[in-house]
Each structure stands twice: as C-alpha cells, then as structure tokens.
Amino acid sequence: MKTKPSGRWRPGQSGNPAGRRPGSGSVQQLRHGIEEFIPEIIKTLTEKAKSGDIGAARLLLERVIPPLKPAEASRAHQIEGDDLTTQARSIVALAASGEVSVPHAAQFITALGALTKLIEVDELERRLQRLERSLEARLEAST
C-alpha cells in the first residue's frame, strides 16, 4: 500500500489554494475569442437561411424559438366502447380523423394501458382474497 509523502498535502487542504483564475478555462477563452464576431456570424447565418440553407435556418430557429408543442383545445371527446381494446381503437380513429392530435392520442392509449394494469392487479387481488377465504373455510371445516 502506497502512502503519500508527508508534508505535501494534508487531508481537507487544497493543493492549489489560489485556485484557477475565473475565465481561464478553454470554453471561456473560446467565447471571448469569438465574441466580437457574433453579430457577423448571425448575419451570415441569416443570409444563408434566407437563401435556402436548411441547416442554417434550423440552427437559428432552434436557438431563438422554443420547440412548438402540439396545442389542442381542451374539449371532451367521445371515446366509444365498453372494453379497453375498443376504446383504444376509438382513440386511434379520433387521431386518424384529426379530431385529436397523434401525441395526445398516444397519451390516451398509454393511460389506457396503465389502467389495464391497474384493473389486472385489482382483479388478481380479489381472486387471491377469495382463494384465501376458501382455504381458511376448508381448514376450519377440517378441524
């Protein structure tokens, strides 16, 4: 097992008490180096985007405008069917007709899947309780 030579650093004491100077990192230096060119870079990107450069347009738009999320008016939709499969088909039909956005339809179907799991757990719990009661009744009857 190696031990540290005594006298160099002590536990809890920095080996560089002065620390690194703020702004001395390479990212800070890079930012400082291009700072004066930023207006020109933006102007060039804008010109390229206006002339049809999709990459330049995407870069500008991604940095300036937040991504759009599907907006949907909150209104009730009639989901048809008594069973979960029919209800999922109804949701797909609403998305296909444009009444509900595809992301919202996917969220509805995911919620139906979670509901299905909860129903299964509830049903298994009820069946287990019935079996336990039945077993207890048989044990009492046999004693």
N, C-alpha and C positions, 0 to 999 in steps of 0.2 A: 504494500500500500504506500503510495507516494504522499508525502506531506509537503505543505507549502514552506518555502524558506521563511524563517521568521524575519520580521522587520519590513516586509514588502507591503502587504495589505492586512488589515485587521477586519474581522467579521463586522458587517454593518457600516464599514467606512468605504467611501468611494475611492477607486484607484485614480479617478480624474475629477478632483473636487471642483475645478473650474468649469468642467463640462464642455460640451460642444457649443460653439457660438451660434445664436439664433440666425437662421438664414444661411448657414454654411453647408447645408445638405445639397445634394446634386439636383433634386427637384426644385428647390428654391433658386438655385443658380440658373437652371434652365428657364424657369419662369421669368426671372429678372432679365435674362439674356434676350428673350423674345418679346418682352413687354412693349417695347417701342414699336414692334412690327404688327401688333394685334389689329389695329384698325385697317392696315393694308391687307392682312390675311383675310379678315372678314369681308372686305370689299372684293377681293379676288374670288373668294368662295361664293359670294352673292352673284357676281357676274357669271361664274361658271354655272351656278344653279339656274340663273335666268336663261342661259343659252342651252339648257337641257341636260346638264350633268347631274344625273340622278344621285350619285354618291355625294356630291357637294350639297345638293338640296336636302338629302336625308340628314347629313351631318348638321346643317344649320337648323333644320326643323326639330331634330331630336334635342338639340341643346337649348332651343328657345321656347318651344311649345311642348307642354307636357303631353304624354300619350293620351289619346282620347279613349274613353271607356264607353262602351255601349250605354246609351241612355234610353230608358224605356219609361213611358208614362206608367205611373202606378195605377193599375186598374185590375179588377178581378177578371180572371179568365175561367171559363167553364171547362173543367177537366172532367172528361167523360169516363165512365167505367166504374164497376164495383170492385174489381181486383186490380192489383198493382201493375200487372202487365198491360192491361187495357188502359190504365191511367198513363203509363209511360208512352204508349202508342199515341194517346190523345195529345200529350205534350209534344211529341215529335211532329204530329200533324199541325199543331199550332205554330211550331217553328217553320215548318215547310210552307205554310200559308203566309208567313210574315207577321202573324199576329204577336209572336213572341220572338225575341232575338235568340239566336243559337246559343250564345253564352248563358242566357237566362234559362233556356230550356235544359241545357246541360246541368245547371244548378238545381233545377226542379227534379231532374231524374236522379241526380246524386242524393238529393234529400229523400226521394222515394226509396233508394237503395238503403239508406241509413234507417228509414222507417221499417223496411222489410227486416233488417237485422234485429231491430228492437222487438218487432212482432214475434219473430222466431224465438228470441230469448224469453219473452213473456210466456209463449206457448210451452216452451221446454220447462220453464219454472212451474207452470200449472200442472203439467203432466208428471213432473217429479214429485210435487206435493201429493197428487192423487195416488201415485205409486207408494209413497211413504205411508200415507194413511191406510192404504190397503194392506201393506206389510205389517203395520202396527196392529191392525184389526185381526189379521191372521195369527200373529204372535200372541195376542191376548186370548184369542179363541182356543189356541192350543195349550195354554197353561191352565 
